[in-house]
Amino acid sequence: MALNPQKPVFQHPDLMVSVSGIRGIIPTGLSPDVIFHSLMAFGSRLKGNTVVIGRDSRPSGAYIENIAIGIMLGMGKNVIRLGIVPTPTVKAVVAQSNAAGGIMISASHNPVIWNAFKFIGPGGFFTNAQDLEGLLDLVRKEDYKPFQFKPNTDVEDGTDRIQAHIDSVLARVNVSAIKRKKFTVFLDAVNGGGSFVLPELLSRLGCKVILQHCTPDGTFPRPPEPTPDALKQSSRLIKKSKADIGFALDPDADRLVVLSPKKGAISEELTLPLSFMSYLASNSIPKKASITVNLSTSFVNDWVADSVGIPTYRSKVGEANVVAEMIHRKSVFGGEGNGGVIDPAIPSFGRDSLSGVAHILNLLALKGEDAETVIGSLPAVHMRKIAYKIAGQKTEQIYSKFRSAFSEYKEDSRDGLRLANQDSWIHIRPSNTEPILRLIGEARTKKDLESLLNKAGKIMENS
């Protein structure tokens, strides 16, 4: 996203500005100046009087939260302060309270030295690319609304409003069936935003909870992105426990990974199809139903959708892009393969780990099968995700080489470059959240995946 060079503060190499938020390293990237200008621009665009603010557990969160509250009050806004909560909870409270917007202070899966603003508009929807451009235009011009502190503005403790988000999730599943199973659930919240809310959800579902890393003290005891490598300790612990199933979160609890009692952490790509199977088991399928996933998501979702005769549509990567495509297609379900479950009937209308947990427990309860059996009913995922640090100006050259090497593949250039045939695909794109180029490949068999990635690796080595 090009920014006015007159604003060099927004050009720092430790700052990433994209549809996924304004995120940077503290204090070099997400500096006091960036924080001030970002909040002034967002507050200037708000058309109502109330803003919802939440954060994850990063040490810089309280500092940024207090600045955000002060600026919003100074601009004449009432603030609903949620404290340490999942990102989807902030989105849900915005929607349920008819607030003008919301601010989630979290850098999601980035390391603890990062933090970010995720700006939320009316209805609980993340700001899209057009909204972001409007915000940045205000920053370029410093065309902010003046401070207009009003004596009757207030900061509300929004803790009680969190229950309304949980209620909306419970309304989507068979709570009685889940309670009858008396599941024991292992939960690793990485000491992040889900440390309080997810145990509360599980308690209301009648589950016994084995808590792992559920103390939001500002430390991440494992790498924040819930990959199988990051979850090795939790995988060992669940195997020793008597848990029926386990779940692991990222710091802002919008992504969800399932842990099996026998296998430990399974592919994050299976979270969405398992949740979608719960929807299919619980609902009559409307005519013209569809599911929407992003371009980097496994075709295991296509397999589930094909089994009931509904189409799968794909969007650009990023929650805002998936949601926009879901609305356009009127999809009954959707999400991203990074463990992001989107049930449009829940007011968070975005990636929501609470939704995923409830749906997967619902699936186990309705099927009357254990986690190993249900997971084993899905096709194996043969996918690999590789990150390359490479100068941005080289991307078009790289794309050209891939087009030549995979000339028989169907091309989709909406978001980087995706090349696909019936049995495999490869997607190359710059990350929205880190200064890297992501390469993701999937094939029907392990052998075909290795062949695909060897071919891709040679292209990258020569780029």
Secondary structure as GFF3:
##gff-version 3
##sequence-region A 1 463
A	DSSP	three_ten_helix	8	11	.	.	.	ID=ss1
A	DSSP	beta_strand	15	18	.	.	.	ID=ss2
A	DSSP	beta_strand	21	25	.	.	.	ID=ss3
A	DSSP	alpha_helix	32	45	.	.	.	ID=ss4
A	DSSP	beta_strand	50	55	.	.	.	ID=ss5
A	DSSP	alpha_helix	61	74	.	.	.	ID=ss6
A	DSSP	beta_strand	78	84	.	.	.	ID=ss7
A	DSSP	alpha_helix	87	97	.	.	.	ID=ss8
A	DSSP	beta_strand	101	105	.	.	.	ID=ss9
A	DSSP	beta_strand	114	120	.	.	.	ID=ss10
A	DSSP	three_ten_helix	122	124	.	.	.	ID=ss11
A	DSSP	alpha_helix	129	141	.	.	.	ID=ss12
A	DSSP	beta_strand	155	157	.	.	.	ID=ss13
A	DSSP	three_ten_helix	159	161	.	.	.	ID=ss14
A	DSSP	alpha_helix	162	170	.	.	.	ID=ss15
A	DSSP	alpha_helix	175	181	.	.	.	ID=ss16
A	DSSP	beta_strand	184	188	.	.	.	ID=ss17
A	DSSP	alpha_helix	197	204	.	.	.	ID=ss18
A	DSSP	beta_strand	208	212	.	.	.	ID=ss19
A	DSSP	alpha_helix	232	240	.	.	.	ID=ss20
A	DSSP	beta_strand	245	249	.	.	.	ID=ss21
A	DSSP	beta_strand	256	260	.	.	.	ID=ss22
A	DSSP	beta_strand	264	265	.	.	.	ID=ss23
A	DSSP	three_ten_helix	268	270	.	.	.	ID=ss24
A	DSSP	alpha_helix	271	282	.	.	.	ID=ss25
A	DSSP	beta_strand	291	294	.	.	.	ID=ss26
A	DSSP	alpha_helix	300	307	.	.	.	ID=ss27
A	DSSP	beta_strand	312	315	.	.	.	ID=ss28
A	DSSP	alpha_helix	319	329	.	.	.	ID=ss29
A	DSSP	beta_strand	333	336	.	.	.	ID=ss30
A	DSSP	beta_strand	340	342	.	.	.	ID=ss31
A	DSSP	alpha_helix	353	367	.	.	.	ID=ss32
A	DSSP	alpha_helix	371	376	.	.	.	ID=ss33
A	DSSP	beta_strand	383	388	.	.	.	ID=ss34
A	DSSP	three_ten_helix	392	394	.	.	.	ID=ss35
A	DSSP	alpha_helix	395	405	.	.	.	ID=ss36
A	DSSP	beta_strand	410	412	.	.	.	ID=ss37
A	DSSP	beta_strand	417	420	.	.	.	ID=ss38
A	DSSP	beta_strand	424	430	.	.	.	ID=ss39
A	DSSP	beta_strand	437	443	.	.	.	ID=ss40
A	DSSP	alpha_helix	446	461	.	.	.	ID=ss41
###
